[in-house]
């Protein structure tokens, strides 16, 4: 009888221990699952951050040096993303760009952001030493004084088709190579201080220009009988009739 009771006691102890062990393992599995979910969530956040960093790195490394960037690169470049700008509301439901915070040395101002026309960029690029090329959006009409001043490495500018006036200041830096004014622009420079080219280059002046104060150009390329031709003659500037 005592042996039977002892055997039953041992069996009960083993069953109890097994039950406890199962419960303990189940608890540990649940804890590991929770940790896995948390780790996955953190991984997703890290992945998104990494994607943004990779995008910036790609922009920086798209061109190994400023010498690699050409006017064709600027003309064929896609519009710069809205997230690369600081901007706010402008008149009549438009957008005004206040700053450029992107990494790409080529900037193409978009025609619209959030479905609203981009009409001005103020001094978003003034003193920027990293930008190599800028294309102005087609909804910009007037460019304020010193908009490109102290852009030491700026080489190329293409003006959007609706630009009417550009005020005084420095146009590019000592590395400046080419500017394309749009047909339809009416005024280049706004006073006798004028728009100054630090690096003497040839500049094609559209027939639409009615007023101009442009200095230090190497040669003006003009249309016969145009205001630009008269301006070149009056100011003893080198010019070539196209």
C-alpha angles and dihedrals in degrees: 000000000000090000091051091051091048091052092049090048093053092047091052091050092052092049092050092049091050092051092050091049092052092050091048093050091048090053091050092050092052091050092051091049091053090051090049092055091050092048091050091051092051090046091056091052091048090049093054092048090048091051091055091048091048090051091054091047091050090052091051094047099041087095120030093209142358088258090066094061117093136185088254089058089056095047093048096043119114120243114282113255118257090236089068091065139066107220145160143187119301133189121309095009095309133134127245120197114223102178146000115233099166128112101222113107088213116071125190110184108222120237090227141017120195089353092302126114117255103226105166142019099186109191096335091133102034111127092007108147097184105057116099102175137019132189116194118224120249094244095060113101107167129037117201129228117287093009090145101025116140094009087142098181099038109128107165138035128180116188121219118248096256102049109129104173140018118190131213129301141085116315106213127319137276090295094056111136112166143011127185115202114199125245103256099042108133107184132036111186122000106223142012089282084068137173109306128205109207091194112050108235139155112271127196111217117202120229089242092073111111100170131028142174104175122155139192096018112150095218134354116221106209144169119251112265093011128136088248091059091052090047092052092050094047092050097041092242125157110252142168126209113228 
